[in-house]
Amino acid sequence: MSGNAVVSSVLALGRIAGGYGPSGGSQPMHIPDGFLSVPVSILFWVVSIVVIGYALRRVSRELDERKVPLLAVLAAVIFAGQMLNFTVTGGTSGHLLGATLAAALLGPWAAMVVMTAVVSIQALLFQDGGILVLGANLFNMAIVGVLVGYGAYQLLLRAFGNRRWALPVSGFVAAWLSIFVAALSCALQLAASGTSPANVSVPAMGGIHALIGIGEGLITAGALVFVLAARPDLVAPAAKATAGQKALWIGGVALAVVLAVLSPLASAYPDGLEWVAEQHGFLEAAREPLYNIIPDYVFPGIANEAVATIVAGVLGALVVAAAAYLVAQGVRRRATQQ
C-alpha cells in the first residue's frame, strides 16, 4: 500500500469514528479580522506590545540558559498540539491552548514568549487569526491565558502542599481556568466592538469554553504527570535532572512531529469561537485574510489534503521552534552585552 493510501485510510477511519478529517473540517480559529473594531484592535496591540516587551526584559535577565531548548521545544509541541481539535459536544470542538503548561514549566515570562511565537506564526504564516486583531489574540492567549494559568497553578500547589495528586489537580484546574477567562476576555472584546452584546457573547463564550476547558485540563494534567516522571527537575526544582539537552531536543521534536502527523484526524466541527459566531449571527463579519501563504494549515501544491496538512504542521512546528529559540537567545545575548 502506498504512503498516500495509508494516510487516506487513517483519515477515513477517523471520520467514521467521530466526524474527523481536514476536508470540510475546521482548524483552530483565532479571532479573525472583522470581528473586532479598529479602536479595540489598536488598543490591544498597544497593551500586548507593552506586556510582551516587559516579558522579554524579564526573560533576558531570568531565563536559565539550560531552559532555552525547552522553550523552543514547548513552542513546537504547543503549535502542533493546537492543530488537533477534539470534539466537545453539540457539534463543536476545542483545541489545546497550552498556556498553563508552558507557564508551569518555564514561568510566566518565558511562557509569554512561547505563546507569542505560536500565535504570531499562526497568523502570519497560516492565516489563523487576523493581522489587525493579532494584538487581541496575543492578549487573550499569550497574556491572559498565561497569567491566569500560572497564578492559579502556583496558588493551588501551595494550598495542596506535597500531596501526590497536587501537581495534576493543580494543572487541571489552572488550565481550565485559563481557557475560561481567556474566552471571557474575547467575549468582552466582541462586546466592546459592537459585534455581539455582552449579555449574548459572555454566556455563549463562557458556556462552550467551560466544556473545552475540561479537555485542556486533562491534557495539561497528563502532560505534567509525564514530565514529572521523565524530567522531574522541570516541575520540581529540587529534583535532579535525569536527561540531557540532547534527549530533550530529540524527545520534544519527535513529539511535535507525531502530533503533526496526527493532525489530519482533528475534529471537523467548528471550534468554540466559530460555533458561537455561527449560532449568534456574526460569522459573516469575518474578513478574508490580506494574503495567503499556507491557509487552513494545508500546504499548497500537494494533492492529498491529509499529506498537505501533515507537511504544514511539521513545517509550522519547526518555524515556531526556531522563532522562539532565536528570540530567547537574542534577548539573553543582548542582556549579557549591556
C-alpha positions as CSV (number, residue, x, y, z in Angstrom):
1,M,0.0,0.0,0.0
2,S,1.4,3.4,-0.9
3,G,2.0,6.2,1.6
4,N,-0.9,8.3,0.3
5,A,-3.2,5.2,0.6
6,V,-2.1,4.7,4.2
7,V,-2.8,8.3,5.1
8,S,-6.2,8.2,3.4
9,S,-7.2,5.0,5.2
10,V,-6.3,6.5,8.5
11,L,-8.2,9.6,7.7
12,A,-11.3,7.6,6.7
13,L,-11.2,5.6,9.9
14,G,-11.0,8.9,11.8
15,R,-14.1,10.2,10.1
16,I,-16.0,7.0,10.8
17,A,-15.0,7.1,14.4
18,G,-16.2,10.6,15.1
19,G,-16.5,13.1,12.2
20,Y,-12.8,13.8,11.8
21,G,-10.7,15.0,8.9
22,P,-9.4,18.1,7.3
23,S,-11.6,18.3,4.3
24,G,-14.6,20.3,5.0
25,G,-13.5,20.5,8.6
26,S,-12.4,23.2,10.9
27,Q,-8.9,24.2,12.1
28,P,-8.3,26.2,15.2
29,M,-9.9,29.6,14.7
30,H,-8.5,32.6,16.5
31,I,-10.2,35.9,16.2
32,P,-10.3,36.9,12.5
33,D,-10.1,40.4,11.2
34,G,-13.6,41.9,11.1
35,F,-14.8,40.6,14.5
36,L,-13.3,43.5,16.4
37,S,-13.5,47.2,15.7
38,V,-10.4,49.1,14.7
39,P,-10.1,51.1,18.0
40,V,-10.4,47.9,20.1
41,S,-7.8,46.2,17.9
42,I,-5.4,49.1,18.2
43,L,-5.9,49.2,22.0
44,F,-5.0,45.6,22.4
45,W,-2.0,45.9,20.1
46,V,-0.6,48.6,22.4
47,V,-1.4,46.6,25.6
48,S,0.2,43.4,24.2
49,I,3.3,45.2,23.0
50,V,3.9,46.7,26.4
51,V,3.3,43.5,28.3
52,I,5.2,41.2,26.0
53,G,8.0,43.8,25.8
54,Y,8.2,43.6,29.6
55,A,8.2,39.8,29.4
56,L,11.1,39.9,27.1
57,R,13.1,42.0,29.5
58,R,12.4,39.6,32.3
59,V,13.4,36.6,30.2
60,S,16.7,38.3,29.3
61,R,17.5,38.5,33.0
62,E,15.9,35.4,34.4
63,L,15.8,32.6,31.8
64,D,18.3,29.8,32.5
65,E,20.5,29.0,29.5
66,R,19.6,25.4,30.0
67,K,15.9,26.1,29.5
68,V,16.2,27.8,26.2
69,P,15.9,24.5,24.3
70,L,12.9,23.6,26.4
71,L,11.3,27.0,25.4
72,A,11.8,26.1,21.7
73,V,10.6,22.5,22.1
74,L,7.5,23.6,24.0
75,A,6.6,26.2,21.3
76,A,6.8,23.4,18.6
77,V,4.7,21.0,20.7
78,I,2.1,23.5,21.6
79,F,1.8,24.6,17.9
80,A,1.4,21.0,16.7
81,G,-1.0,20.2,19.6
82,Q,-3.2,23.2,18.7
83,M,-3.8,21.6,15.3
84,L,-5.6,18.6,17.0
85,N,-9.1,19.9,17.6
86,F,-11.1,17.5,19.9
87,T,-14.9,17.1,19.7
88,V,-16.7,18.6,22.7
89,T,-20.5,18.4,22.3
90,G,-23.3,19.8,20.3
91,G,-21.4,20.0,17.0
92,T,-18.4,22.0,18.3
93,S,-14.8,21.3,19.1
94,G,-11.9,22.7,21.2
95,H,-8.1,22.7,20.9
96,L,-5.2,22.9,23.3
97,L,-4.1,26.3,24.3
98,G,-1.0,25.2,26.3
99,A,-0.5,28.5,28.2
100,T,-0.7,26.8,31.6
101,L,1.6,24.0,30.6
102,A,4.2,26.5,29.3
103,A,3.9,28.6,32.4
104,A,4.2,25.6,34.8
105,L,7.5,24.5,33.1
106,L,9.0,27.9,32.3
107,G,7.4,30.5,34.4
108,P,5.1,33.2,33.2
109,W,7.5,35.5,31.2
110,A,9.1,32.7,29.2
111,A,5.7,31.2,28.6
112,M,4.5,34.5,27.1
113,V,7.4,34.3,24.7
114,V,6.4,30.8,23.7
115,M,2.7,31.7,23.2
116,T,3.7,34.8,21.3
117,A,5.8,32.8,18.9
118,V,3.0,30.3,18.4
119,V,0.1,32.8,17.9
120,S,2.2,35.1,15.7
121,I,3.3,32.4,13.3
122,Q,-0.2,31.0,13.2
123,A,-1.5,34.4,12.0
124,L,1.5,35.4,9.7
125,L,2.1,32.1,8.0
126,F,-1.1,30.1,8.3
127,Q,-3.7,32.9,8.3
128,D,-5.2,31.6,11.6
129,G,-6.4,34.8,13.2
130,G,-6.3,38.3,11.6
131,I,-3.3,40.6,11.4
132,L,-5.2,43.7,12.7
133,V,-6.6,41.7,15.7
134,L,-3.3,39.9,16.4
135,G,-2.8,42.1,19.4
136,A,-6.1,40.9,20.8
137,N,-5.3,37.3,20.2
138,L,-1.9,37.7,21.9
139,F,-3.6,39.4,24.8
140,N,-6.1,36.6,25.3
141,M,-3.8,33.6,24.8
142,A,-0.2,34.8,25.5
143,I,-1.0,37.2,28.4
144,V,-4.4,36.4,30.0
145,G,-4.0,32.6,29.4
146,V,-0.5,32.5,30.8
147,L,-1.0,34.8,33.8
148,V,-4.3,33.2,34.9
149,G,-2.9,29.7,34.4
150,Y,0.3,30.4,36.2
151,G,-1.3,32.3,39.1
152,A,-3.9,29.6,39.7
153,Y,-1.3,26.8,39.4
154,Q,1.1,28.3,41.9
155,L,-1.7,29.1,44.4
156,L,-3.1,25.6,44.2
157,L,0.3,23.9,44.6
158,R,0.9,25.9,47.7
159,A,-2.6,25.1,49.1
160,F,-2.3,21.4,48.4
161,G,1.2,21.0,49.7
162,N,3.2,17.9,49.0
163,R,0.3,15.6,48.3
164,R,0.9,13.2,45.4
165,W,-2.1,14.4,43.5
166,A,-1.3,18.1,43.9
167,L,0.5,18.5,40.6
168,P,-2.1,17.0,38.2
169,V,-5.1,18.6,40.1
170,S,-3.4,22.0,40.2
171,G,-2.6,21.7,36.5
172,F,-6.1,20.6,35.6
173,V,-7.9,23.4,37.5
174,A,-5.4,26.1,36.4
175,A,-5.6,25.1,32.7
176,W,-9.4,25.0,32.8
177,L,-9.5,28.5,34.4
178,S,-7.0,29.8,31.8
179,I,-9.3,28.7,28.9
180,F,-12.4,30.1,30.6
181,V,-11.0,33.5,31.5
182,A,-9.4,33.9,28.0
183,A,-12.8,33.1,26.5
184,L,-14.5,35.8,28.6
185,S,-11.8,38.3,27.6
186,C,-12.6,37.5,23.9
187,A,-16.3,37.9,24.6
188,L,-15.8,41.3,26.2
189,Q,-13.7,42.4,23.2
190,L,-16.6,41.3,20.9
191,A,-19.0,43.3,23.0
192,A,-16.7,46.4,23.1
193,S,-16.5,46.2,19.3
194,G,-20.3,46.1,18.9
195,T,-20.1,42.7,17.3
196,S,-22.2,40.8,19.8
197,P,-23.7,42.3,23.0
198,A,-22.1,41.2,26.3
199,N,-25.3,39.5,27.5
200,V,-25.0,37.2,24.5
201,S,-21.3,36.9,23.9
202,V,-20.3,36.4,27.6
203,P,-22.6,33.4,28.4
204,A,-22.1,31.9,25.0
205,M,-18.3,32.0,25.0
206,G,-18.1,31.1,28.7
207,G,-20.5,28.2,28.4
208,I,-18.8,26.4,25.5
209,H,-15.3,27.1,26.8
210,A,-16.2,25.8,30.2
211,L,-16.6,22.5,28.4
212,I,-13.5,23.0,26.2
213,G,-11.5,23.8,29.3
214,I,-12.1,20.2,30.6
215,G,-10.1,18.9,27.6
216,E,-7.4,21.5,28.2
217,G,-7.2,20.5,31.9
218,L,-7.0,16.8,31.1
219,I,-4.2,17.3,28.5
220,T,-2.3,19.6,30.9
221,A,-2.6,17.3,33.9
222,G,-1.5,14.4,31.8
223,A,1.5,16.3,30.3
224,L,2.6,17.4,33.8
225,V,2.5,13.8,35.1
226,F,4.5,12.7,32.1
227,V,7.1,15.5,32.7
228,L,7.3,14.6,36.4
229,A,8.2,11.0,35.5
230,A,10.6,11.9,32.7
231,R,12.2,15.1,33.8
232,P,11.2,15.8,37.4
233,D,13.6,18.8,37.6
234,L,11.3,20.7,35.3
235,V,8.4,20.7,37.7
236,A,10.3,20.1,40.9
237,P,13.4,22.4,41.0
238,A,14.9,20.4,43.8
239,A,14.9,17.2,41.8
240,K,17.9,16.0,39.9
241,A,17.9,16.1,36.1
242,T,17.5,12.7,34.5
243,A,18.2,13.6,30.9
244,G,20.4,15.9,29.0
245,Q,19.7,18.7,26.5
246,K,20.1,16.3,23.5
247,A,17.4,14.0,24.8
248,L,15.1,16.9,25.4
249,W,15.6,18.1,21.9
250,I,15.1,14.7,20.3
251,G,12.1,13.8,22.5
252,G,10.4,17.2,22.0
253,V,10.9,17.3,18.2
254,A,9.7,13.7,18.0
255,L,6.5,14.5,19.9
256,A,5.8,17.6,17.8
257,V,6.2,15.6,14.6
258,V,3.9,12.8,15.9
259,L,1.2,15.5,16.7
260,A,1.6,17.0,13.3
261,V,1.3,13.6,11.6
262,L,-1.9,13.0,13.6
263,S,-3.3,16.5,12.7
264,P,-5.4,15.2,9.8
265,L,-7.6,13.4,12.4
266,A,-8.6,16.7,14.0
267,S,-12.3,17.1,14.7
268,A,-14.2,18.5,11.7
269,Y,-16.5,20.5,13.9
270,P,-16.1,24.3,14.3
271,D,-14.2,25.5,17.4
272,G,-15.7,27.4,20.2
273,L,-15.4,30.9,18.8
274,E,-16.6,29.9,15.3
275,W,-19.5,28.0,16.8
276,V,-20.6,31.0,18.8
277,A,-20.3,33.2,15.7
278,E,-22.4,30.8,13.7
279,Q,-25.1,30.5,16.4
280,H,-25.3,34.2,17.1
281,G,-25.1,35.5,13.5
282,F,-21.8,37.4,13.3
283,L,-19.7,34.8,11.4
284,E,-20.2,36.8,8.2
285,A,-18.3,39.7,9.8
286,A,-15.1,37.8,9.4
287,R,-12.9,39.3,6.6
288,E,-10.7,37.4,4.2
289,P,-7.0,37.5,5.0
290,L,-4.9,40.1,3.2
291,Y,-2.8,37.3,1.8
292,N,-2.5,33.5,1.8
293,I,0.7,31.5,2.4
294,I,-0.5,28.3,4.0
295,P,-4.1,28.9,4.7
296,D,-6.1,26.4,6.8
297,Y,-2.9,24.5,7.6
298,V,-2.9,22.9,4.2
299,F,0.4,23.2,2.3
300,P,-0.2,24.4,-1.2
301,G,0.7,22.2,-4.2
302,I,0.1,18.8,-2.6
303,A,-2.9,17.0,-4.0
304,N,-3.5,14.8,-1.0
305,E,-5.0,17.1,1.7
306,A,-4.0,14.8,4.6
307,V,-0.4,14.9,3.5
308,A,-0.6,18.6,2.9
309,T,-1.8,19.1,6.4
310,I,1.0,17.0,7.9
311,V,3.6,18.9,5.9
312,A,2.1,22.2,7.0
313,G,2.1,21.0,10.6
314,V,5.7,19.8,10.6
315,L,6.9,23.0,8.9
316,G,5.0,25.2,11.3
317,A,6.3,23.4,14.3
318,L,9.9,23.8,13.1
319,V,9.4,27.5,12.3
320,V,7.8,28.2,15.7
321,A,10.6,26.4,17.5
322,A,13.2,28.3,15.5
323,A,11.5,31.7,16.2
324,A,11.1,31.0,19.9
325,Y,14.8,29.8,20.2
326,L,16.2,32.8,18.3
327,V,14.1,35.3,20.3
328,A,15.1,33.8,23.6
329,Q,18.8,33.6,22.6
330,G,18.7,37.1,21.2
331,V,17.3,38.8,24.3
332,R,19.7,36.8,26.5
333,R,22.7,37.8,24.4
334,R,21.7,41.4,24.4
335,A,21.4,41.4,28.2
336,T,24.9,39.9,28.6
337,Q,26.4,42.6,26.4
338,Q,24.9,45.5,28.3
